[in-house]
Amino acid sequence: MRDPIYLDFNATTPLLPEVVDAMLPYLREHFGNPSSGHVYGRRAKEAVELARGQVASLIGCDASELLFTSGGTESNNLAILGLTRARLGSRTIVTSVVEHPATSGPVAALETDGWQVMRLGVDTAGVAVVPETLPAGAFATLMHSNNETGVLQPVAGLTSLARRADGLVHTDASQSVGKVPVDVRALDVDALTICGHKLYAPKGVGALFVRRGLALKPYLLGANHERGLRPGTENVASIVGLGVAAQLAARTLETEARRVEALRERLWSTLAAAIPGLAVNGAGAPRLPNTVSLRFPKVAGSDVLAASPQLAASTGSACHDGHETASAVILATGVPNAEGTVRLSLGRTTTEEHVARAATVLIAAWRGLVGAASR
């Protein structure tokens, strides 16, 4: 049997050939430590700084405002714990009920330490409901797009409120960077998270934008790497890969977004025509162009996938996949049949043939399950 059709690009992406090619010299001959003063170290340092500029260019910040990390989870923890612990005065955090565990985890830890947490609910499309005002000096963290539904969140609206309340805003843009335009100046955020393996760079590398002038308290202690804010010898080869992936994303962002959105809409329309009652999570809200989260009627999403071994997809976040209960993200919207959810996320290697075959497989799986249940 040939490999399943991969429709789980929100979980992770393959490395682009250009990314692999760029990384190889730094795994072989250019193996120096960027902190070393000799030629091997200087070559590694130059490569890290080139990548810093490439990533910074993608999100519209200065290279000096970007730190390299081990990925989205570390970036979120560093932003949330580092900015709040460096901040005097208010001990209030504003967040949403649909955040990734990499955000909700550190928020919960601060709550245990006595911080007051204000969790924003969502509407039926999964969009966070922003209040009219924020508590004075509050720290807010809201994801840029939801990893399960693809719904874009009102980050700019939240930052507008934060500015009036002398607050700070962090956004986890792990799922957005490389798929839709993300500009830290337009969003007016104070910190923004990037995750390498969501945009065709390696796993184990990420970045954090922190606005110049903000105090950030590192939660890892060690040497003076990354301006003393993230100790540990830099992962040079993976950082190089992230830089090239960011450069490629910038070049192809608009055309690739149009292409995958057209494929996504073709997949949805084919499925909807054959499955009465099929619904989209996040319908009516702006969404990532590659993502469609579907609720199959009368069946569980996990059963649909079990009956579709020709596909590699998920019921929601890869961090939760395998759980039988419905996603907390979908439950928060209050829509019916949350347990019927299947997330399909497309990417650079998705073709028209993949979409057509995937639709055929899913339709047959659903019909088989409904037919078996009626007997």
C-alpha positions as CSV (number, residue, x, y, z in Angstrom):
1,M,0.0,0.0,0.0
2,R,1.4,3.4,-0.9
3,D,1.8,6.1,1.8
4,P,-1.4,7.7,3.0
5,I,-2.3,11.1,1.6
6,Y,-0.9,13.7,4.0
7,L,-3.5,16.2,5.2
8,D,-2.0,17.1,8.6
9,F,0.2,20.1,7.7
10,N,-1.0,21.9,10.9
11,A,0.6,19.2,12.9
12,T,4.0,19.4,11.1
13,T,5.4,20.0,7.7
14,P,8.2,18.3,5.7
15,L,11.5,20.1,5.2
16,L,11.7,21.8,1.8
17,P,14.5,20.6,-0.4
18,E,16.0,24.1,-0.3
19,V,16.0,24.0,3.5
20,V,17.8,20.7,3.6
21,D,20.4,21.9,1.1
22,A,21.1,25.0,3.1
23,M,21.4,23.1,6.4
24,L,23.8,20.3,5.3
25,P,27.0,22.4,5.2
26,Y,26.4,23.4,8.9
27,L,26.0,19.7,9.8
28,R,29.2,18.8,8.1
29,E,32.1,21.3,7.5
30,H,30.7,24.5,9.2
31,F,30.2,22.9,12.6
32,G,31.7,25.7,14.7
33,N,30.3,27.2,17.9
34,P,28.9,30.7,17.1
35,S,30.5,31.9,20.4
36,S,34.0,30.8,19.3
37,G,36.4,33.5,18.1
38,H,38.1,31.5,15.4
39,V,37.1,31.1,11.8
40,Y,34.8,28.1,12.4
41,G,32.9,30.1,15.0
42,R,32.7,33.2,12.9
43,R,31.2,31.2,10.0
44,A,28.5,29.8,12.3
45,K,27.8,33.2,13.8
46,E,27.4,34.8,10.4
47,A,25.0,32.1,9.4
48,V,22.9,32.6,12.5
49,E,22.8,36.4,11.9
50,L,21.8,35.9,8.3
51,A,18.9,33.7,9.3
52,R,17.9,36.2,12.0
53,G,17.5,38.8,9.3
54,Q,15.6,36.4,7.0
55,V,13.1,35.6,9.7
56,A,12.8,39.2,10.9
57,S,12.0,40.3,7.3
58,L,9.1,37.8,7.1
59,I,7.3,39.4,10.1
60,G,8.4,43.0,9.7
61,C,10.7,43.4,12.7
62,D,14.3,44.4,13.2
63,A,16.8,41.5,13.4
64,S,17.8,42.8,16.9
65,E,14.3,42.1,18.2
66,L,14.4,38.4,17.3
67,L,15.6,35.6,19.6
68,F,16.0,32.0,18.5
69,T,14.5,29.2,20.6
70,S,13.8,25.5,20.4
71,G,10.3,26.0,19.1
72,G,6.9,27.4,19.7
73,T,6.5,26.0,23.2
74,E,9.7,27.6,24.4
75,S,8.9,30.9,22.7
76,N,5.4,31.0,24.3
77,N,6.8,30.2,27.8
78,L,9.7,32.7,27.4
79,A,7.2,35.4,26.3
80,I,4.6,34.8,28.9
81,L,6.8,34.0,31.9
82,G,9.6,36.3,30.9
83,L,7.5,39.4,30.3
84,T,5.1,39.0,33.2
85,R,7.9,38.3,35.7
86,A,9.8,41.4,34.5
87,R,6.7,43.5,34.9
88,L,5.8,45.4,38.0
89,G,2.3,46.4,39.0
90,S,-0.7,44.6,37.6
91,R,-0.9,40.8,38.1
92,T,-3.7,40.3,35.6
93,I,-3.5,38.1,32.5
94,V,-6.0,38.1,29.7
95,T,-6.2,35.1,27.4
96,S,-8.8,33.0,25.6
97,V,-10.4,29.6,26.2
98,V,-9.1,28.2,22.9
99,E,-5.3,28.6,23.4
100,H,-2.8,25.9,22.6
101,P,-1.4,24.1,25.7
102,A,1.9,25.9,25.1
103,T,0.1,29.1,26.1
104,S,-2.5,27.8,28.6
105,G,0.2,25.9,30.5
106,P,2.3,28.9,31.5
107,V,-0.8,30.9,32.1
108,A,-2.1,28.3,34.5
109,A,1.3,28.3,36.3
110,L,1.1,32.0,36.9
111,E,-2.5,31.6,38.1
112,T,-1.2,29.2,40.7
113,D,1.3,31.8,41.7
114,G,-1.5,34.3,42.4
115,W,-2.1,36.0,39.1
116,Q,-5.6,36.8,38.2
117,V,-6.6,35.3,34.8
118,M,-9.4,36.6,32.6
119,R,-10.3,34.0,30.0
120,L,-12.2,35.3,27.0
121,G,-15.0,33.2,25.6
122,V,-15.5,32.6,21.9
123,D,-18.5,32.9,19.6
124,T,-20.0,30.0,17.6
125,A,-17.3,30.4,15.0
126,G,-14.5,30.2,17.6
127,V,-13.5,33.9,17.5
128,A,-12.5,35.3,20.9
129,V,-14.9,37.9,22.2
130,V,-12.8,40.9,23.1
131,P,-14.2,43.1,25.9
132,E,-14.7,46.8,25.7
133,T,-11.9,47.5,28.1
134,L,-9.0,45.7,29.7
135,P,-7.8,45.9,33.3
136,A,-5.1,48.6,33.7
137,G,-1.6,47.2,33.0
138,A,-2.8,43.7,32.1
139,F,-0.7,41.3,30.1
140,A,-2.7,39.7,27.2
141,T,-1.8,36.6,25.2
142,L,-4.1,35.6,22.3
143,M,-3.2,33.2,19.5
144,H,-3.0,34.6,16.0
145,S,-4.9,31.7,14.4
146,N,-6.3,28.5,16.0
147,N,-4.4,25.4,15.2
148,E,-7.5,23.2,15.1
149,T,-10.1,25.4,13.2
150,G,-7.7,27.8,11.4
151,V,-9.8,30.7,12.7
152,L,-7.9,34.0,12.8
153,Q,-8.2,35.8,16.1
154,P,-8.7,39.6,16.7
155,V,-5.2,40.3,17.9
156,A,-5.0,43.8,16.5
157,G,-8.3,44.7,18.3
158,L,-6.8,43.4,21.6
159,T,-3.6,45.4,21.2
160,S,-5.7,48.5,20.6
161,L,-7.3,48.0,24.0
162,A,-4.0,47.1,25.6
163,R,-2.4,50.4,24.5
164,R,-5.2,52.4,26.1
165,A,-4.7,50.4,29.3
166,D,-0.9,50.5,29.4
167,G,-0.8,46.7,28.8
168,L,1.3,44.3,26.9
169,V,0.2,41.8,24.2
170,H,1.8,38.5,23.1
171,T,0.5,36.4,20.2
172,D,1.3,32.8,19.3
173,A,1.6,33.0,15.5
174,S,2.9,29.4,15.1
175,Q,0.2,28.4,12.7
176,S,0.0,31.7,10.8
177,V,3.6,32.6,9.9
178,G,4.3,31.4,6.4
179,K,0.6,30.9,5.6
180,V,-0.9,34.4,5.9
181,P,0.7,37.9,6.1
182,V,2.0,38.5,9.7
183,D,3.4,41.9,10.5
184,V,4.4,42.8,14.1
185,R,4.1,46.5,13.4
186,A,0.6,46.2,11.9
187,L,-0.5,44.0,14.8
188,D,1.2,46.3,17.3
189,V,2.1,43.4,19.5
190,D,4.9,43.3,22.0
191,A,5.9,39.7,21.5
192,L,5.2,37.1,18.8
193,T,5.9,33.4,18.6
194,I,7.2,31.5,15.5
195,C,7.5,27.7,15.2
196,G,9.9,26.3,12.6
197,H,8.3,22.9,11.9
198,K,5.0,24.6,11.0
199,L,6.6,26.4,8.0
200,Y,8.8,23.7,6.4
201,A,11.8,24.2,8.7
202,P,13.1,21.6,11.2
203,K,11.5,20.5,14.4
204,G,13.3,21.9,17.4
205,V,13.8,25.4,16.3
206,G,11.7,28.6,16.6
207,A,11.9,32.3,17.3
208,L,10.4,34.9,19.5
209,F,10.0,38.6,18.6
210,V,10.2,40.9,21.6
211,R,9.7,44.6,21.0
212,R,12.8,46.6,21.5
213,G,13.1,48.2,25.0
214,L,10.9,45.7,26.8
215,A,12.2,44.0,29.9
216,L,12.3,40.2,29.6
217,K,13.4,38.0,32.4
218,P,14.9,34.7,31.1
219,Y,13.6,31.5,32.8
220,L,16.6,29.5,31.6
221,L,19.8,30.4,33.3
222,G,23.3,30.0,31.8
223,A,25.7,31.9,29.5
224,N,25.1,35.1,27.5
225,H,23.7,33.6,24.3
226,E,20.9,35.4,22.4
227,R,21.6,38.7,24.4
228,G,21.5,36.7,27.6
229,L,17.8,36.0,27.1
230,R,18.0,32.4,25.9
231,P,21.2,30.6,27.1
232,G,22.6,27.6,25.3
233,T,24.7,27.2,22.2
234,E,22.6,28.0,19.1
235,N,21.2,25.2,17.0
236,V,23.0,26.5,13.9
237,A,21.9,24.1,11.2
238,S,18.3,24.3,12.2
239,I,18.4,28.1,12.5
240,V,19.8,28.3,9.0
241,G,16.9,26.1,7.9
242,L,14.4,28.3,9.5
243,G,15.9,31.4,7.8
244,V,15.7,29.8,4.4
245,A,12.1,28.6,5.1
246,A,11.2,32.1,6.1
247,Q,12.8,33.5,2.9
248,L,10.9,31.0,0.7
249,A,7.6,31.7,2.5
250,A,8.0,35.5,1.9
251,R,8.5,34.9,-1.8
252,T,5.5,32.5,-2.3
253,L,3.1,33.6,0.4
254,E,0.4,35.1,-1.8
255,T,0.4,32.5,-4.6
256,E,0.6,29.5,-2.3
257,A,-2.2,30.8,-0.1
258,R,-4.5,31.1,-3.2
259,R,-3.5,27.7,-4.4
260,V,-4.2,25.8,-1.2
261,E,-7.4,27.8,-0.5
262,A,-8.7,26.7,-3.9
263,L,-7.9,23.1,-3.1
264,R,-9.5,23.4,0.3
265,E,-12.7,24.8,-1.1
266,R,-12.8,22.0,-3.8
267,L,-12.4,19.4,-1.0
268,W,-15.2,21.0,1.1
269,S,-17.6,21.4,-1.8
270,T,-17.1,17.8,-2.9
271,L,-17.7,16.5,0.6
272,A,-20.7,18.8,1.3
273,A,-22.4,17.7,-1.9
274,A,-22.2,14.0,-0.8
275,I,-22.7,14.2,3.0
276,P,-25.9,15.9,4.1
277,G,-25.4,17.9,7.4
278,L,-21.7,18.2,7.0
279,A,-20.6,21.4,8.8
280,V,-17.4,23.6,9.0
281,N,-16.0,24.7,12.3
282,G,-15.3,28.4,12.1
283,A,-17.7,29.0,9.2
284,G,-18.2,32.7,8.5
285,A,-14.9,33.7,10.2
286,P,-11.6,34.5,8.5
287,R,-9.5,31.3,8.5
288,L,-6.1,30.1,7.4
289,P,-6.3,29.2,3.7
290,N,-5.1,25.7,4.2
291,T,-7.4,24.5,7.0
292,V,-10.9,23.1,7.1
293,S,-12.3,21.6,10.4
294,L,-15.3,19.5,9.6
295,R,-18.1,18.0,11.7
296,F,-19.4,14.8,10.3
297,P,-23.0,14.1,11.2
298,K,-24.1,10.9,13.1
299,V,-20.5,9.6,13.6
300,A,-17.3,10.3,15.6
301,G,-14.5,11.9,13.8
302,S,-12.1,9.3,15.2
303,D,-14.2,6.6,13.6
304,V,-14.1,8.4,10.3
305,L,-10.3,8.5,10.4
306,A,-10.1,4.9,11.5
307,A,-12.1,4.0,8.5
308,S,-9.9,6.0,6.2
309,P,-6.4,4.5,6.5
310,Q,-5.6,6.0,3.1
311,L,-5.4,9.4,4.8
312,A,-3.2,11.0,7.4
313,A,-5.3,13.5,9.2
314,S,-6.4,14.2,12.7
315,T,-9.4,15.1,14.8
316,G,-7.7,18.3,16.1
317,S,-4.4,19.3,17.6
318,A,-1.6,16.8,17.3
319,C,-1.0,17.4,21.0
320,H,-4.4,15.9,21.7
321,D,-4.8,13.3,18.9
322,G,-5.8,9.9,20.1
323,H,-8.1,11.2,22.8
324,E,-11.7,10.0,22.4
325,T,-13.3,13.1,23.9
326,A,-14.3,16.0,21.8
327,S,-11.9,18.9,21.4
328,A,-12.1,21.6,24.1
329,V,-11.7,24.1,21.3
330,I,-14.8,22.9,19.5
331,L,-16.8,22.4,22.7
332,A,-16.1,26.0,23.6
333,T,-18.0,27.2,20.5
334,G,-21.2,25.4,21.7
335,V,-21.8,23.9,18.3
336,P,-23.6,20.5,18.0
337,N,-21.8,17.2,17.2
338,A,-18.4,18.4,18.3
339,E,-17.2,14.8,18.6
340,G,-17.7,14.4,14.8
341,T,-14.8,16.8,14.1
342,V,-12.0,16.0,11.6
343,R,-9.3,18.5,10.8
344,L,-7.9,18.5,7.3
345,S,-4.9,20.8,6.7
346,L,-3.3,21.2,3.3
347,G,0.2,22.2,2.3
348,R,2.8,22.7,-0.4
349,T,2.8,19.1,-1.6
350,T,-1.0,18.8,-1.7
351,T,-2.3,18.3,-5.3
352,E,-5.7,18.2,-7.0
353,E,-5.3,14.4,-7.2
354,H,-4.8,14.2,-3.4
355,V,-7.9,16.3,-2.8
356,A,-10.1,14.2,-5.2
357,R,-8.9,10.9,-3.6
358,A,-9.3,12.2,-0.1
359,A,-12.9,13.2,-0.8
360,T,-13.7,9.8,-2.2
361,V,-12.2,8.1,0.8
362,L,-14.0,10.2,3.4
363,I,-17.3,9.9,1.7
364,A,-17.0,6.2,1.5
365,A,-15.9,6.0,5.2
366,W,-18.8,8.1,6.4
367,R,-21.4,6.2,4.4
368,G,-20.0,2.9,5.7
369,L,-20.2,4.1,9.3
370,V,-23.8,5.4,8.9
371,G,-24.9,2.3,7.1
372,A,-23.4,0.0,9.7
373,A,-25.1,2.0,12.5
374,S,-28.5,1.8,10.8
375,R,-28.4,-2.0,10.5
